[in-house]
Amino acid sequence: MLCRLRTRWPRSLRPTSQLLIAGSGPPPAPASCAQPRLPTMWVAASVSAVAPGGVGRWYEALAESAPVRAAEDVLLGAHAALGLPWWGSILLTTATLRGAVTLPLAAYQQYILAKVENLQPEIKNIARHLNQEVAIHARQLGWSKRVSKLTYLKNMRRLVSELYVRDNCHPFKATVLVWIQLPMWIFVSVALRNFCIGAAHSEGISVQEQLASGGVLWFPDLTALDSTWILPVSVGVINLLIVEIFALQKSGMSPFQMYITHFVRVVSVLMIPVAATVPSSVALYWFCSSFMGLSQNLLLRSPGFRQLCRIPPTKSDSDTPYKDLFAAFYAKFISRK
């Protein structure tokens, strides 16, 4: 009987038999409880192209929105406080935002994913016992294969959810980084573009004039496009590196994870021509943000940093993550024939 599993499972989990025996009809088909780890993603959209009609009105509303105005205030305040040329202010402000906002969220994401990974042996054990008990009840009650499968899925979903509640590690919590990082990326990008076209609300000397002479090296004018394409190509290359690091870390990816990985690769390549259509200040911000994302990804592989952030150790952790990463990269892209 299913109640025999009471002693095998955590006390917080109710016996499966309560749902199997109660009710006369077959349970409804549940949605899958497995949530793939999703890698870090970029939006392949140019904030510089404002088409007439609905898209133009939508972008105008975004450019005038309160979050974009707040991003403008942050950029102006940082520039005034730092006393640096605009290229330096953009670089340091990006590094500060990524370090103060997204790095803690990325560490929290790794914390949740590590706890979910550590639950997998317990989930597999529950699945094995549940499958056996469902088979027993199917023979006793004459269930069809469809009813047996639906019963198994419904109860498995409930039991896994209770495990997530018990350990406070629902996989959806790992997506909080995307919900914060992506809007911040969009708002800062639009704020910089407002500066470049003179649409920002500021006092004193025009920010547009400051940006026109606030560049460095091959992009002295931050309001102009990068005609050399160095910044756009750099953005695409760094984003591809982030994707490949994620792909090298994962072994035996599911078809859905493979699809997402290929999709992000395409987006990373498309970001190159997109970045070539925006002012150099926006392309510089995208480059700094991507570079900080790459550095953040590598930092979160450090055993010492993970221990500092109290990320639980997992079976997939390595004592030499950088050496393993280089070896995997060399084997995949350099040494293969």
C-alpha positions as CSV (number, residue, x, y, z in Angstrom):
1,M,0.0,0.0,0.0
2,L,1.0,3.6,-0.6
3,C,0.9,4.3,3.1
4,R,4.0,2.2,3.6
5,L,6.0,5.1,2.2
6,R,5.1,7.2,5.2
7,T,8.2,6.1,7.1
8,R,10.5,6.6,4.0
9,W,9.5,10.2,3.1
10,P,10.0,13.4,5.1
11,R,7.4,14.1,7.8
12,S,6.3,17.2,6.0
13,L,5.1,15.2,3.0
14,R,1.7,13.7,3.2
15,P,1.3,10.0,2.2
16,T,0.6,9.6,-1.4
17,S,-2.4,7.3,-0.7
18,Q,-4.4,10.2,0.5
19,L,-4.7,11.4,-3.0
20,L,-4.7,8.0,-4.7
21,I,-7.6,6.5,-2.7
22,A,-9.7,9.7,-2.2
23,G,-11.8,10.7,-5.2
24,S,-13.5,8.5,-7.7
25,G,-12.3,9.8,-11.1
26,P,-8.9,10.0,-12.6
27,P,-6.9,13.1,-11.7
28,P,-6.4,15.9,-14.2
29,A,-3.2,16.0,-16.2
30,P,-0.7,18.2,-14.4
31,A,2.0,20.5,-15.9
32,S,5.5,19.4,-15.6
33,C,7.2,20.5,-12.3
34,A,10.7,20.4,-13.8
35,Q,12.0,23.8,-14.5
36,P,15.2,24.0,-16.5
37,R,17.9,26.1,-15.5
38,L,17.9,28.8,-17.6
39,P,21.0,30.6,-18.6
40,T,21.6,34.5,-18.5
41,M,19.7,36.0,-21.8
42,W,19.9,39.3,-23.8
43,V,17.2,41.2,-25.8
44,A,17.9,41.4,-29.5
45,A,16.1,44.8,-29.9
46,S,17.6,48.1,-30.9
47,V,16.6,51.0,-28.7
48,S,17.6,53.4,-31.4
49,A,15.0,52.5,-34.1
50,V,11.7,54.2,-33.4
51,A,9.2,53.2,-36.1
52,P,6.0,55.3,-36.8
53,G,2.7,54.2,-35.5
54,G,2.2,51.9,-32.5
55,V,5.9,51.0,-32.0
56,G,6.8,54.7,-32.0
57,R,4.2,55.6,-29.4
58,W,5.3,52.6,-27.3
59,Y,8.9,53.7,-27.4
60,E,8.1,57.3,-26.6
61,A,6.1,56.2,-23.6
62,L,9.1,54.1,-22.4
63,A,11.5,57.0,-23.0
64,E,9.3,59.3,-20.9
65,S,8.6,56.7,-18.1
66,A,9.6,57.1,-14.5
67,P,12.1,54.2,-14.5
68,V,14.0,55.8,-17.4
69,R,14.0,59.2,-15.7
70,A,15.3,57.5,-12.5
71,A,18.1,55.9,-14.6
72,E,18.9,59.3,-16.1
73,D,19.2,60.8,-12.5
74,V,21.5,57.9,-11.5
75,L,23.8,58.5,-14.5
76,L,23.8,62.3,-14.0
77,G,24.4,61.9,-10.3
78,A,27.2,59.4,-10.8
79,H,28.8,61.6,-13.4
80,A,28.7,64.7,-11.1
81,A,30.1,62.7,-8.2
82,L,32.9,61.0,-10.0
83,G,34.1,64.0,-12.0
84,L,35.2,61.8,-14.8
85,P,34.7,62.0,-18.6
86,W,31.4,60.4,-19.7
87,W,33.1,57.2,-20.9
88,G,34.6,56.7,-17.4
89,S,31.4,57.5,-15.7
90,I,29.5,55.0,-17.8
91,L,32.1,52.3,-17.1
92,L,32.2,52.8,-13.3
93,T,28.4,53.3,-13.0
94,T,27.9,50.0,-14.9
95,A,30.4,48.2,-12.7
96,T,28.8,49.6,-9.6
97,L,25.2,48.6,-10.7
98,R,26.3,45.1,-11.6
99,G,28.3,44.7,-8.4
100,A,25.7,46.1,-6.1
101,V,22.5,44.8,-7.7
102,T,23.0,41.8,-10.0
103,L,25.9,40.1,-8.3
104,P,24.0,39.5,-5.0
105,L,21.0,38.3,-7.1
106,A,23.3,36.0,-9.1
107,A,24.7,34.6,-5.9
108,Y,21.1,34.0,-4.7
109,Q,20.3,32.3,-7.9
110,Q,23.2,29.9,-7.5
111,Y,22.1,29.3,-3.9
112,I,18.6,28.2,-5.0
113,L,20.0,26.1,-7.9
114,A,22.4,24.4,-5.6
115,K,19.6,23.4,-3.2
116,V,17.5,22.2,-6.0
117,E,20.4,20.1,-7.3
118,N,21.0,18.6,-3.8
119,L,17.3,17.5,-3.7
120,Q,17.6,15.4,-6.9
121,P,18.6,12.1,-5.1
122,E,15.6,12.4,-2.8
123,I,13.3,13.2,-5.7
124,K,14.6,10.2,-7.6
125,N,14.0,8.0,-4.5
126,I,10.5,9.2,-4.1
127,A,9.8,8.7,-7.8
128,R,10.9,5.1,-7.7
129,H,8.8,4.3,-4.6
130,L,5.8,6.2,-6.0
131,N,6.0,4.3,-9.3
132,Q,5.9,1.0,-7.4
133,E,2.9,2.0,-5.3
134,V,1.0,3.3,-8.3
135,A,1.6,0.0,-10.1
136,I,0.3,-2.0,-7.1
137,H,-2.9,0.2,-7.0
138,A,-3.3,0.0,-10.8
139,R,-3.4,-3.8,-10.6
140,Q,-5.8,-3.8,-7.5
141,L,-8.2,-1.2,-8.9
142,G,-7.9,-2.1,-12.6
143,W,-6.6,1.3,-13.7
144,S,-5.7,1.9,-17.3
145,K,-2.3,3.0,-18.3
146,R,-3.5,6.6,-18.8
147,V,-5.1,6.8,-15.4
148,S,-2.0,5.3,-13.8
149,K,0.2,7.8,-15.6
150,L,-2.0,10.8,-14.6
151,T,-2.1,9.6,-11.0
152,Y,1.7,9.2,-10.9
153,L,2.3,12.7,-12.4
154,K,-0.2,14.4,-10.1
155,N,1.2,13.0,-6.9
156,M,4.8,13.4,-8.1
157,R,4.2,17.0,-8.7
158,R,2.6,17.5,-5.3
159,L,5.4,15.7,-3.5
160,V,8.2,17.7,-5.3
161,S,6.4,20.9,-4.6
162,E,6.3,20.0,-0.9
163,L,10.0,19.3,-1.0
164,Y,10.6,22.8,-2.5
165,V,8.5,24.4,0.2
166,R,10.2,22.4,2.9
167,D,13.7,23.6,1.7
168,N,12.5,27.0,0.5
169,C,14.1,26.6,-2.9
170,H,11.4,26.7,-5.6
171,P,13.2,26.9,-8.9
172,F,11.2,30.0,-9.9
173,K,13.1,32.0,-7.3
174,A,16.2,31.5,-9.5
175,T,14.6,33.7,-12.2
176,V,14.6,36.8,-10.0
177,L,17.9,37.8,-11.6
178,V,16.3,38.1,-15.0
179,W,13.4,40.1,-13.8
180,I,15.7,42.7,-12.3
181,Q,18.7,42.7,-14.6
182,L,16.8,42.9,-17.9
183,P,14.6,45.9,-17.0
184,M,17.6,47.7,-15.6
185,W,19.5,47.0,-18.8
186,I,16.7,48.5,-20.9
187,F,16.1,51.6,-18.7
188,V,19.8,52.5,-18.7
189,S,20.1,52.0,-22.4
190,V,17.1,54.2,-23.1
191,A,18.3,56.8,-20.7
192,L,21.7,57.0,-22.5
193,R,20.0,57.3,-25.8
194,N,17.8,60.1,-24.4
195,F,21.1,61.9,-23.5
196,C,22.4,61.4,-27.0
197,I,19.4,62.9,-28.8
198,G,18.9,65.7,-26.3
199,A,15.6,64.3,-24.9
200,A,16.8,64.1,-21.3
201,H,15.6,66.4,-18.6
202,S,18.7,68.1,-17.2
203,E,19.8,71.6,-16.1
204,G,22.9,73.5,-17.1
205,I,25.1,72.5,-20.0
206,S,23.5,70.1,-22.5
207,V,24.3,66.4,-21.7
208,Q,24.3,65.8,-25.4
209,E,27.2,68.3,-25.8
210,Q,29.1,66.6,-23.0
211,L,28.7,63.2,-24.5
212,A,29.8,64.6,-27.9
213,S,33.2,65.2,-26.4
214,G,33.2,62.6,-23.6
215,G,34.5,59.6,-25.5
216,V,38.0,58.1,-25.8
217,L,40.2,56.2,-28.2
218,W,38.3,55.4,-31.4
219,F,35.0,56.7,-30.2
220,P,35.6,60.3,-29.1
221,D,32.0,61.2,-29.8
222,L,29.6,59.1,-27.6
223,T,26.6,60.4,-29.5
224,A,27.8,58.9,-32.8
225,L,27.8,55.3,-34.0
226,D,31.0,53.2,-33.7
227,S,32.0,53.2,-37.3
228,T,34.8,50.7,-36.6
229,W,32.4,48.2,-35.2
230,I,34.9,47.3,-32.4
231,L,32.4,47.9,-29.6
232,P,29.5,46.0,-31.4
233,V,31.7,43.0,-32.2
234,S,33.1,43.0,-28.6
235,V,29.6,42.9,-27.2
236,G,28.7,39.9,-29.4
237,V,31.9,38.0,-28.6
238,I,31.6,38.5,-24.9
239,N,28.0,37.4,-24.9
240,L,28.9,34.3,-26.9
241,L,31.6,33.5,-24.3
242,I,29.0,33.6,-21.6
243,V,26.8,31.2,-23.5
244,E,29.7,28.8,-24.2
245,I,30.7,28.8,-20.5
246,F,27.2,27.9,-19.6
247,A,27.1,25.2,-22.3
248,L,30.5,23.7,-21.1
249,Q,29.3,23.6,-17.5
250,K,26.2,21.6,-18.4
251,S,26.6,18.0,-19.5
252,G,23.8,16.0,-21.0
253,M,21.5,19.0,-21.5
254,S,17.8,18.3,-22.2
255,P,16.4,19.2,-25.7
256,F,14.7,22.3,-24.2
257,Q,18.0,23.5,-22.7
258,M,19.8,22.8,-26.1
259,Y,17.1,24.9,-27.8
260,I,17.5,27.8,-25.4
261,T,21.3,27.6,-25.7
262,H,21.1,27.8,-29.6
263,F,18.6,30.6,-29.4
264,V,20.8,32.7,-27.1
265,R,23.8,32.0,-29.4
266,V,21.7,33.5,-32.3
267,V,20.7,36.4,-30.2
268,S,24.3,37.1,-29.2
269,V,25.3,37.2,-32.9
270,L,22.4,39.4,-33.8
271,M,23.4,41.9,-31.0
272,I,26.4,42.8,-33.2
273,P,24.5,44.6,-36.0
274,V,22.0,45.9,-33.4
275,A,24.9,47.4,-31.3
276,A,26.2,49.0,-34.5
277,T,23.0,51.0,-34.9
278,V,23.0,52.7,-31.4
279,P,25.1,55.6,-30.2
280,S,28.6,54.7,-28.9
281,S,27.5,55.5,-25.3
282,V,24.9,52.8,-25.5
283,A,27.3,50.3,-27.1
284,L,29.9,51.1,-24.5
285,Y,27.3,50.4,-21.8
286,W,26.4,47.1,-23.4
287,F,30.1,46.2,-23.6
288,C,30.7,47.1,-19.9
289,S,27.6,45.2,-18.8
290,S,28.5,42.1,-20.8
291,F,32.1,42.2,-19.5
292,M,30.8,42.5,-15.9
293,G,28.4,39.6,-16.6
294,L,31.3,37.4,-17.9
295,S,33.4,38.3,-14.8
296,Q,30.5,37.6,-12.5
297,N,30.0,34.2,-14.1
298,L,33.6,33.3,-13.6
299,L,33.6,34.7,-10.0
300,L,30.6,32.5,-9.1
301,R,32.7,29.5,-10.0
302,S,35.3,30.1,-7.4
303,P,34.9,27.7,-4.5
304,G,36.1,30.4,-2.0
305,F,33.5,32.9,-3.3
306,R,30.7,30.3,-3.2
307,Q,31.6,29.5,0.3
308,L,31.6,33.2,1.2
309,C,28.1,33.5,-0.2
310,R,27.0,30.4,1.7
311,I,26.1,28.5,-1.5
312,P,25.6,24.9,-0.6
313,P,28.2,22.5,-2.1
314,T,26.9,20.2,-4.7
315,K,28.1,17.0,-6.4
316,S,28.8,18.9,-9.6
317,D,31.2,21.4,-7.9
318,S,34.9,21.2,-8.7
319,D,37.9,22.2,-6.7
320,T,39.6,23.4,-9.9
321,P,36.8,25.1,-11.8
322,Y,38.9,27.3,-14.0
323,K,41.3,24.5,-15.0
324,D,38.3,22.3,-15.8
325,L,36.7,25.1,-17.8
326,F,39.9,25.7,-19.9
327,A,40.3,22.0,-20.5
328,A,36.7,21.7,-21.7
329,F,37.1,24.8,-23.9
330,Y,40.3,23.5,-25.4
331,A,38.8,20.0,-26.1
332,K,35.7,21.5,-27.7
333,F,37.1,24.3,-29.8
334,I,40.9,23.8,-30.3
335,S,41.9,20.1,-30.1
336,R,39.0,18.5,-31.9
337,K,39.7,17.4,-35.4
